[in-house]
Each structure stands twice: as C-alpha cells, then as structure tokens.
Amino acid sequence: MTQNSRVAILAVSSPYVEAWAAALEKASLDAGWSFQRNLLHDGSANKNSVLLTSSWEDCQTFGPSHIVIIAPDPGDALKCSETGATERERTRDVSIRLAEASVAVEQAQSTFQASSQVIEIPGLGLIRRESVSVSPPAAASTGAKALEIYTNLPPREGVSAEWPLQLFYFPDLEAEEVGASFKIDLTGKARVLMFGPYIELPPGRWRCSLTFALDAYGGSSLRFEWGSLQGEVGEGNRITRSGIYEISLERTWEAMEPAEFRVYLAEAAFAGHIEVLKCEVTRLG
C-alpha cells in the first residue's frame, strides 16, 4: 500500500501568506488532496493532505511525511506583526517566529523565500502564487536591523547584526531621552544600567560585543553579562582610565531562548559617565 503524502508547510507571517494560501488550496483541491489552515481538526489521515500553519508545534503534531518552510525577509515579517505594539514587542514577537523556523529548517525537506513566485511541493509539483504588492520600507527599522541575522535560515556561521540601542532598556534614562543619547550618569548606588533586548536566538554559539565610552573619574566598577534565563556568562572590570572600550562575551544556546545583555554598576560611584555606543551580535557556530 502506498503511504499517503502529508505535507506540513510552516509559513512565517508576511504579506505573502494569503497569496500562498490561495495557491496551495487550489493546487491541493485540484489534485484531490485535502487542505487546511492551522490544525483545528484532522480528518485527512486516509488521504493526501496539506497543512499550512504558522505553528511549528502544529507541524509536528500533524505527523508529516514532508516539511516545507516558507520564510520571509525579516522586514516583511515585521509588516505583519501586531498593530499597536511597540517596536521592542514587535521585534521580539517576530524573532520568536524566525528562531522557530530556524529550528524547523533542520528537519525540513525544502525552504523557500516568501517573496518567491514559485515553490515546489512534494506530490503537487510547482505552485505559483498571485502577485502581491508590497511597498518597500522608506528606511530599515530598528527591528529589521536587529533581525538581519535571520536573512537566511538558519542563521549562518559568521552572520552578524547590530542590535539598535533603542531596543534595550536603560532604567536611568527617561523615555524621551532614549534614542537621542545613551549617556548615563554613574553617580549613585550600584544598579543595573542597561538590559535587554530579549530577541530570540536559535541553538548555536553566539557572541555579543558592546562598545562604550567611559569617563572614569578615578575608577568605575562595571559588570557585563550575556545569556538567557537558563544561564549567562559574565565579566567584571574596574576601569580607572577614561576612553572607548569594547567587551565581547560568548555563550552557547542549547535551545532557542531570548537573549539578554546586561550592564551593571557593581559599586557605588561618586562621579563618572558611561555612553553606550554600539551592540553587535555574531553567530560563531
């Protein structure tokens, strides 16, 4: 007996998803296959079937014979993120979907860019979608810049992206100050100076590099940490000379998790300033 084909298609939200849904549904029904959006029920166990979903969990539950990924450019994915959410929230949400797709790629038979006109589905052959009008962004958003590591899935060794400082949290700065400057007065008690941005990373070894300028005024004790809720690596330094510095920390993600870089003032200070200049993340392996 020939085994039925069960094709699970993981489609990360983008302006192209509805066009792909229409094309896939038509091709499936024309071939006598069943087609469903999301795994609400599954009465297709005894026939060839296609599932189109944004949920990796649903893909696995479906019991597929083949897995196909349709992944957008990060900028296109952000266009379909929740309306009314902050840039941080939208970036975080899309990073989860792209990290999930990166994990799924390891088990998929095929991966296609959402903007492609034609994809190939096992058992159905070449599928062409209708044209979609997608306006290019006037300029790359902070979220799109941060998610450049996901331009290809999974992120390749050596790929890097600058994480815009607007996505981090600076407890000492008022909301209207963030974006204009990231200069912090160190005067006062020991405390957290910077943390975030909780962008999801897939398994692998990742390095975070922070560049900052310091007015030491006799010495500033700083601690830096890079990691997730499952653990972090850290380094503490007492810096006695003013200047521009870079700190790099490396850690291995065993599973997909949100990433956080923290900067602490480790001891009370009577003077001094730190200005955060740049944060960059790189996949090492």
ChimeraX attribute file (.defattr): number of C-alpha atoms within 10 A of each C-alpha:
attribute: neighborCount
match mode: 1-to-1
recipient: residues
	/A:1	3
	/A:2	4
	/A:3	9
	/A:4	16
	/A:5	19
	/A:6	24
	/A:7	24
	/A:8	28
	/A:9	28
	/A:10	27
	/A:11	25
	/A:12	27
	/A:13	23
	/A:14	22
	/A:15	20
	/A:16	27
	/A:17	23
	/A:18	14
	/A:19	15
	/A:20	24
	/A:21	19
	/A:22	13
	/A:23	15
	/A:24	24
	/A:25	19
	/A:26	15
	/A:27	20
	/A:28	20
	/A:29	13
	/A:30	11
	/A:31	12
	/A:32	12
	/A:33	20
	/A:34	20
	/A:35	20
	/A:36	19
	/A:37	14
	/A:38	18
	/A:39	15
	/A:40	8
	/A:41	9
	/A:42	12
	/A:43	9
	/A:44	17
	/A:45	13
	/A:46	10
	/A:47	14
	/A:48	18
	/A:49	23
	/A:50	27
	/A:51	26
	/A:52	25
	/A:53	22
	/A:54	21
	/A:55	18
	/A:56	20
	/A:57	13
	/A:58	18
	/A:59	23
	/A:60	12
	/A:61	11
	/A:62	20
	/A:63	13
	/A:64	18
	/A:65	13
	/A:66	19
	/A:67	24
	/A:68	25
	/A:69	27
	/A:70	25
	/A:71	30
	/A:72	26
	/A:73	19
	/A:74	24
	/A:75	22
	/A:76	22
	/A:77	24
	/A:78	23
	/A:79	18
	/A:80	16
	/A:81	18
	/A:82	13
	/A:83	8
	/A:84	8
	/A:85	11
	/A:86	11
	/A:87	18
	/A:88	18
	/A:89	18
	/A:90	19
	/A:91	28
	/A:92	21
	/A:93	19
	/A:94	26
	/A:95	26
	/A:96	19
	/A:97	19
	/A:98	29
	/A:99	24
	/A:100	22
	/A:101	26
	/A:102	23
	/A:103	17
	/A:104	21
	/A:105	20
	/A:106	11
	/A:107	12
	/A:108	17
	/A:109	13
	/A:110	17
	/A:111	19
	/A:112	17
	/A:113	18
	/A:114	24
	/A:115	20
	/A:116	14
	/A:117	15
	/A:118	15
	/A:119	19
	/A:120	14
	/A:121	20
	/A:122	15
	/A:123	16
	/A:124	16
	/A:125	10
	/A:126	11
	/A:127	16
	/A:128	16
	/A:129	19
	/A:130	13
	/A:131	12
	/A:132	13
	/A:133	8
	/A:134	12
	/A:135	9
	/A:136	9
	/A:137	10
	/A:138	6
	/A:139	7
	/A:140	11
	/A:141	15
	/A:142	18
	/A:143	24
	/A:144	25
	/A:145	16
	/A:146	26
	/A:147	25
	/A:148	18
	/A:149	25
	/A:150	24
	/A:151	18
	/A:152	16
	/A:153	21
	/A:154	19
	/A:155	22
	/A:156	16
	/A:157	14
	/A:158	12
	/A:159	16
	/A:160	21
	/A:161	18
	/A:162	19
	/A:163	23
	/A:164	19
	/A:165	21
	/A:166	17
	/A:167	23
	/A:168	19
	/A:169	18
	/A:170	21
	/A:171	13
	/A:172	17
	/A:173	16
	/A:174	8
	/A:175	10
	/A:176	8
	/A:177	12
	/A:178	17
	/A:179	11
	/A:180	8
	/A:181	14
	/A:182	19
	/A:183	19
	/A:184	18
	/A:185	16
	/A:186	23
	/A:187	13
	/A:188	13
	/A:189	12
	/A:190	15
	/A:191	16
	/A:192	18
	/A:193	21
	/A:194	23
	/A:195	20
	/A:196	19
	/A:197	23
	/A:198	22
	/A:199	23
	/A:200	23
	/A:201	25
	/A:202	25
	/A:203	19
	/A:204	17
	/A:205	16
	/A:206	23
	/A:207	18
	/A:208	24
	/A:209	17
	/A:210	20
	/A:211	15
	/A:212	17
	/A:213	16
	/A:214	22
	/A:215	20
	/A:216	20
	/A:217	15
	/A:218	13
	/A:219	18
	/A:220	26
	/A:221	17
	/A:222	20
	/A:223	18
	/A:224	23
	/A:225	21
	/A:226	24
	/A:227	24
	/A:228	20
	/A:229	9
	/A:230	10
	/A:231	12
	/A:232	19
	/A:233	14
	/A:234	17
	/A:235	13
	/A:236	14
	/A:237	13
	/A:238	14
	/A:239	17
	/A:240	14
	/A:241	13
	/A:242	17
	/A:243	12
	/A:244	14
	/A:245	13
	/A:246	12
	/A:247	12
	/A:248	17
	/A:249	19
	/A:250	20
	/A:251	18
	/A:252	18
	/A:253	20
	/A:254	11
	/A:255	13
	/A:256	17
	/A:257	19
	/A:258	21
	/A:259	21
	/A:260	20
	/A:261	23
	/A:262	19
	/A:263	22
	/A:264	17
	/A:265	24
	/A:266	19
	/A:267	16
	/A:268	14
	/A:269	20
	/A:270	14
	/A:271	15
	/A:272	18
	/A:273	18
	/A:274	22
	/A:275	16
	/A:276	20
	/A:277	17
	/A:278	15
	/A:279	21
	/A:280	16
	/A:281	21
	/A:282	20
	/A:283	22
	/A:284	16
	/A:285	14
